[in-house]
Structure formats: C-alpha cells, structure tokens
Amino acid sequence: MNQLQIIQHNGQRVLTTTQLAEAYGTDNKHINDNFQNNRKRYTLGKHFFELKDEELKSFKATTKISGNLKFAPVIYLWTEKGAWMHAKSLNTDK
C-alpha cells in the first residue's frame, strides 16, 4: 500500500473512495456498494462529503490528488468516522 495522501476538506482530514479502497485492500465498486447498501447509516458532513457541481469543480481545480477524477460527476470524500464505518462492514483483511 502506498502512503495515503490526506486531503483537508471543511476542516477535516478526508480520503477519496479510491484511497479508501486501496487502504482496505478492495476496489471502488466494493466501497460504493457498501455505501449504497448502508446509506441510511452514513451522515453527510459527519461520515462523508458529496461533492458535485460547483463544489466539485472548485475541488478539482484546487486539490492535486492521484487517480483519474477528471470526468467524475460526483466525488465522495470519507472522513475518519466514515472510514471506520466502512472498515466494520467491508470484512477485508486490512
């Protein structure tokens, strides 16, 4: 696993879905499926941020992160609490 690049958003340390998947030894689809299946348990602003429209455009312009997010219409950023919630339900070795 590569060193994770921590991103600051709204005063919180966050990870992209790709970074979270890499950290837990899975793929984006597994993270997204887990989120969709348990969405009612995740709180916007506490567990994740959903960037779209102008907020997404600004984020892409001001944040340098690895991965191909150029054409992504929505990006989810996971807080530490959100990452822990994924860890509880993903059942990976990491």
N, C-alpha and C positions, 0 to 999 in steps of 0.2 A: 504494500500500500504506500503510495506517495504521501508526502507531507500535505495535509489538508490546508488549503488557503482559506483562512477565516475572513469573512466579509462582515462589515458593520452595516446594519440597516435599522433605522429608527432607534438607534442607541443600543441595539442588541447584536450579539455575535450570531451569525446565521450561516447555514450551508445550503447550497443548491441541491436539488434532487440527485443530480449526478454525483456530487461529492458524498452525499449521504449513502447512496447505493455503493459507491466504492468503499467507504468506511465499513459498511456492514457485509461486504462480500456478496452483493446481489446486483441486480440491474434496475434501471429506471422503471421498467414495467412493473416489477415486483413492489417497488416503493409506491408507485401510483395506484396499483390495485389495492394495496394495503390501506392507503389513504381513502380511496373511494368506498371500500368495504366498511371503514370505521369512521367515516367523515363526521358523524354526529359527536364523536368523542374529541375531535380537534377543534380548538377555539382560535379563530382568526385574531392575530395580534399577540396571542399567548404561545401557541404552538407553531404557527406558520404565518407567512405573509404571502398574499397572492398579488403578483404584480402583473398589470395589464394596462393597455392604452398608454397614456402619457407617463404614468409612473414607470412602466416597463421601458419605454423609450429613454427616459432620463437615466434609469438604472444601467441600461446597456451602454449609454454614452459616457457614464462616469465611473463605471466599475470594470476593471480588467479581470476577467476570470477565464479559466481554461474551459474548453468544450465549445461546441457549436450551438450557440443560442441565438444566432443572428435572425433566424426566421421564426423563433418560438413566439406564439401569440400570447402565452401566459407562462410565467415562471413562478414556481413555489420556492420560497426560502424558508428553511426549517430552523426554528430556534432550538436551544439546548433541550428545552422541555419537549418539543415536538420530536426531536431526535430520540430522546429516551422513550417516548411513546411508541415510535416505530420499533425500537430495539425489543420492547416487550412482546410485540406481536409478530415480528418477522421470522423468528426461530432460525436465525443463521448462527454459524459458529463464532462470529465476531461480535 
